Amino acid sequence: MGHELYRVMDLPVLQNRTFADAQSARASACADMVLVQDEESGLIFNQAFDPDKLSYDSDYQNEQAHSAQFQRHLLDVEGIIARHFKGRELIEVGCGKGYFLELLRERGYRITGIDPAYEGDNADVIKAPFTSGLGLSADAVVLRHVLEHIADPRAFLAQMAEANRGGQIYIEVPCFDWIVEHRAWFDVFYEHVNYFRLDDLRRMFGSVHEAGHLFGGQYLYVVADLGTLREPGETP
């Protein structure tokens, strides 16, 4: 059961998609948002979400790395990853256009990327959604701004844990508390089915090595053992 928190109708399903002309943009699909909070897990999600309405392809453009401030944020993220994953083989699931992946490669990380919206020519990036059928595994997984797009985040992480045979994971997502505190309702949109608070994310794992906020509190992160993912409702 879930407690309803927020409702809005007819939101564009993809606000980060580019269109060839204004007419195509005006004709883009819309759908409803009904945010509820799960009474067992505490997780907040769009109960009306339909993943079939979304398509993340080469027309999906959400790269922020052109911003100097965001580049500094990515260096902060690399610092966290260096504390836990330096010298280890990595997979970045949802690497986007590949900016952060290339930053890590320049710093000596061995890393494979996965993203259907990738546009570059790096042979170590697979232009496809993550599935266990890809047969990939590494010491650690980097999952930046992906989990908020996944209809069932725990099932997705469980699939990843099985495919990777455990390992560690870095997760970064928007912070719902920051959205509420700053009344940043522009940050509540259809692409994001999930809205996380730090304690909710920490409770998903039995072993968390580090957790906190980044980017002025707008984002939150955890570094955890992927193999310690808890079942829904499992007591910490």
Secondary structure as GFF3:
##gff-version 3
##sequence-region A 1 236
A	DSSP	beta_strand	2	12	.	.	.	ID=ss1
A	DSSP	alpha_helix	22	26	.	.	.	ID=ss2
A	DSSP	beta_strand	30	38	.	.	.	ID=ss3
A	DSSP	beta_strand	44	46	.	.	.	ID=ss4
A	DSSP	three_ten_helix	51	53	.	.	.	ID=ss5
A	DSSP	alpha_helix	68	85	.	.	.	ID=ss6
A	DSSP	beta_strand	89	93	.	.	.	ID=ss7
A	DSSP	alpha_helix	99	106	.	.	.	ID=ss8
A	DSSP	beta_strand	110	114	.	.	.	ID=ss9
A	DSSP	beta_strand	125	126	.	.	.	ID=ss10
A	DSSP	three_ten_helix	132	134	.	.	.	ID=ss11
A	DSSP	beta_strand	140	144	.	.	.	ID=ss12
A	DSSP	three_ten_helix	147	149	.	.	.	ID=ss13
A	DSSP	alpha_helix	153	164	.	.	.	ID=ss14
A	DSSP	beta_strand	168	174	.	.	.	ID=ss15
A	DSSP	alpha_helix	176	181	.	.	.	ID=ss16
A	DSSP	three_ten_helix	185	187	.	.	.	ID=ss17
A	DSSP	beta_strand	194	195	.	.	.	ID=ss18
A	DSSP	alpha_helix	198	202	.	.	.	ID=ss19
A	DSSP	beta_strand	208	214	.	.	.	ID=ss20
A	DSSP	three_ten_helix	215	217	.	.	.	ID=ss21
A	DSSP	beta_strand	219	225	.	.	.	ID=ss22
A	DSSP	three_ten_helix	226	228	.	.	.	ID=ss23
###
